[in-house]
């Protein structure tokens, strides 16, 4: 599959992107505060360059709302299991909303006890995992985020898709050198990247995926019908297994391949699970400033070490995304003309006046 000419693009203000998403969701009956949480995550993904999880995913969420597969405003209440463990039945609402509520509850509990674990079941896709890590980091807490997803990848040695491309994500707050944010999929490439390539008429690199017959492919449409490949062979498969245990099996959500595919034919409820571990990163040291000094020292050591041949710079985890976010806040987020038109049509379909505004 050959690549088409590069699509025309335009830089859009983050504020107008957030307003468009929020106002469309409100038009579908989502309370404004919950709509804002969804918009926060989608726009943050675009700001950080993770556009496979950005505002272009909105039409797929709206399609699920329209078909009754996603609830916009259920009443949500936490069940406290122990002083440091809580659960939340998301009642099939937006994963963004349930996950944001869960991380906030974790921050609340960890503020008292130093540690918290909050599990979510009956949820939906929650977008970029870093959203919730950064939410904890801004409050001075570290966090680990788990989630599971629909079948996309076989267990190592298997022929049948079983596990999702669920990210393993850890975030720790830093000082002057920024935060440490590791948000990685157990697959070589997230399916969102493959869908983006299909949407733009682009090919994907070899080694990303297999087609339905198990053959390597560079065609994103064939890859979406086939399966993605795990990183490191059995290592990536093991991480995917762990994610399914934590996110699905332990929380009471779907597991062992039973998470519904939000992009599949016919439409099914997803029942995704998201557990979060939230903690005070200075709890062992007993002194916040000592922790921050040590984190600054570590990040300095990573970044200033001797460079291997062919490398101009060494980055710490999350540093590239943080720099891209700063740049995109100043210069605007780049979207293709086709993507902008699709989102404007979605707004017009509900008489929403919000538009994606170009940077002046």
N, C-alpha and C positions, 0 to 999 in steps of 0.2 A: 504494500500500500504506500504510494508516494504521498509526500506532504503537499498540501495546497499552499498557495502564496500566503505569507503572513497576513493575518486579518488586521484591519484598521483598528486602532485603539484610541481611547480618550481617557485622560486623567480626571477623576471624579473626586469631589470633596468627601471625606469620611462622614462628615455630619449629614450630608444629603443622603448618603447610602443608609445610614442608621435610621433616618427619618422615614425613608421609603419603606424599609422592612417593617418598622414599627407600625406605620399607618396602614399598611396592607393587612397585617395581622389583626390590628384593632378592627378593621372593616369586617373581618371574619369572626368577630366576637371575642377575641382574646383581650383580657384586661390589659390596660396600657403598661402596667408595671411588669407583667409577664412578657408582653410583646417586646419591651425594652431589653429584657434578659436575652431573648432570642437574637435580637438585633445586635446586642453587645458581642455575642459570640461570633456571629457570622461576619461582622465587620472587622472584629479583631483578627480573625483568620486571614482575611484579605490584607489587612495591614501588615501582618507578619509574613506574608508571602505564601500562606497555606491556602491558596485560592481553590483547592479541591474541596474545601470545607467552608467556603465563603457565601456571599449573598446569592450566587448563582444556584445554590441548592434550594433557595426559597420556593420556586415553583413545585418542586417535588413534595415539600412539606404541605403546601397549600392543597395539592392534589389529594393528599391523605386526609386533610381536614374536610374537603368537599365530599369525599367518599365515606366519611364517618369512621375512618380508621384511626383518627387522632382526636382526642378531646382537648378543647382549648381552655376550659376553665373548671376542672373538677376541684372539689375541696380536698386539700392535702393536709394530712396530720401525721406527725412523727410518733412512733411507738418507742418508748425508752426501754431498752432491754436490760442494761446495767448502767451504772453511772457514766461509763465511757463509750457505750455502744447504743446506737439508735438505728431504726429502720424507717423507710418511707415507701409506702405504696403509691407509685406515681399515677395510678389509675389511667394509664394510657395517654398521658399528656406529653407535651414537648420534653424531650430529654434535657434540653437546655435549662428549662425551668426547674425540673426535679433535681438535676445535678447542682445547679446554683444554690437551691435551698439546702441540699445535703452538705455542700462544702461550708456554707454559712453556719449550719448546725454544728458541724465538726469544729469550726473555729470557736464557736461559743463554748462547747464542751472542753476543748483543749485549753482554752483560756483559764479554766478552773483546774483541770486535772493534768494538763501537760500533753495529753494524748486523747484521741477520739477515733472511733471507726463508725462510719455511717454507711449503711447499705440501702440501695434503691432497687426495687423490682417493678415489673409491669410498666416499663418506661419505653422510650424511643431513642433513636439516634441522637447523641448529644454533641455532635460536631467535633471541634478541635479540643482534645484533652487538655492542652495547655491553658485554655480558658480558665479552668478551675484551679490549676496549679497557681497561676498568676493571681487569681482572686485570693488564695490563701497567702501567697507571698506578700501581697500588698498590706496584709494585716500582720505581717511578721512571723507567719507560720510556714512550716514545710508541709508538703502534701504528696501523697501517692494516689493516683487515679487509675482505676481499672474499669473496663467495660467489655462487653462481648458484642458479637455481630453475626449476621447471617452467613451461611456457608459460602466460602470463597477459596479455601485452601485445604488440600488433603493433609492428613497426618503423614509424617514422613514414612515413605514406603507404601502408602495407600494410593488407591486409584480414584477414590470417591471424595468429593469436597465435603469437609466436615467442620472446620474451624473458620471463624471470621478473621479479618485483618485488624483485630482489636489492638489499640495502642497500649504499650506499657509506658507510663508517664510518671516522672518524679520531678518535683520543683522545690528548690530551697532558696530562701531570700538571701540576697547579698547586700553589700554596702556600695561603695563608690564604683566597684567593678561590675555591678549588676547582678542579676539572679542566675542561678544554675537551673536550666530547664531542659530535661531530657524527655522527649515525646516521640517514641519510635514504634513503628508497626513491626510485627513479627514477619511481615511479608517484604519482599524486595521493593514493592511499590504498592501504595494504597490504591484501592479500586477507584477512589475519587480522582486520582491523577489519570487513570485510564479512561474514565468517563469524560474528563476534560479534553483529552486527546481526541476521543470520538466526536465530541461536540464541535471541536475546531477542525476536524478533518486531518489530524496529524497522526503520524505513526508513533509507536512506542519502541523503546530500545529492546534489543534482544535480551533475554534473561528476566524480563518482567513477568511473563505469563505463558500459559499453554492454551491451545484451542481445545475444542470439545473432544478431539481425538488424542489429546495429550501431546501434541506437537508444538514446539516453540513457535511463537508468532510475534510479528510486529504490528499486526492489525488490531487496534483497540476493540473493535466490535467483536472480532473473533475471541479476543481475550475475555471480554465480558460474558461470553457464552461458555468459556472454559474456566480456568482456574489460575490464580496467582501463585507465585512460588515463594516459599519461606526463605528468610535470610539464614545463611549458615546451615542449610539442610535440617538435620534433626534438632539443632539448637533453636531455630525459629519455630519449628513445630512444637518443641517443648514449652516455649514461651506462650504460644497460642493456647496450648493445653492448660497452662497455669491461669491464663486470663479467663478461660471458660469456667474453671473451678471457682475462682474468686468471684467473678461477676455473675455467673449464671447459677451454678450448683449451690453455692453457699447462701446467696441472697434469696433464693426461691424463684428467680427468673428462669426463662428458657435456657437450656444448655444442650450439649451433645448434638449440635446442629439444628436445634429446633427454633432458633431465633428467626422471626419472620423477615423476609427480604423486602425492604421498603421500596425497592425499585422493581420488584418482580411482577409478573403478570397476575391479574386477578385481585390482588390486594389482600394482605393478611395483617393481623395484629403482630407487632414485633416482640413485645415482652422482653426488652433488653434489661440487663442488670448493670448497676454501677456502684461498686463499693469505693469509699474514699477513706484513706488514713490521713489524719491531720495531726500535727505534733509541733511542739515548741522545739526549734532546732538547737537552742542553747541549754536544753534541760540537763544534759550531762555536765556541761562546763559550769553551769550556774551563773553565767555572766554573759549578757547579750553582746556587749562590746568585744569581749574576747572571741566569741563565735564569729562575729562579723570580721574581725581582724584576720582570723584564720581563713575564712572564706576568701577575703581579698587576696591573701597570700597565695592560696591555692590557684585562684584564677589568674593571678599575675604569673605564677610559675608555668601554667599551661600555655599562656599566650606568648611569653617571652623566651620560651625554650628554643633550642637550635632547630632550624627548619630542615626538613628532608628535601632532597632534590626535587625541583619542580613546584615547590610550595613557596608562595610569597608571604603567607601569614598562617598562624595557627589560631584556631577559634576554640573557645569553650562552648559547651552545649547550650544552645539557645541564644548565643551572641549574634549570629547572623540574622536570626529572626527579629531580635530586639533592634538591631541597626536598621533593618528594612522597615520596621514599624515606625521608627522615628522619621525616616526619609519619606515614607508614604503619608504620614501625618502632615508633613510640610508641603509635599509636592502633589499629593492626591494619589488615589488608587487607580491603577490602570485596568480598564475593562474594554472588551471588544465592542464594536458598534452593534453587532448582533446580540450580544449579551445585554447591552443597555436597552435595545429595542424590546427584547423579550420581557424584561422587568417592567418597562413602561406599559406594555400591553397588559401585563398582570395587574398593574395599578389601575389602569383605565377600566378594566373589567369590573371593578368594584367602586367606580367613581372616586378614586383616590387621587387627589391633586398633587401629591408628592412626586418629585422627579429627581433623577440623578443629575446633579449640577456640576458642570465642568469647572476645574480650577481656573480662577481668573488669570 
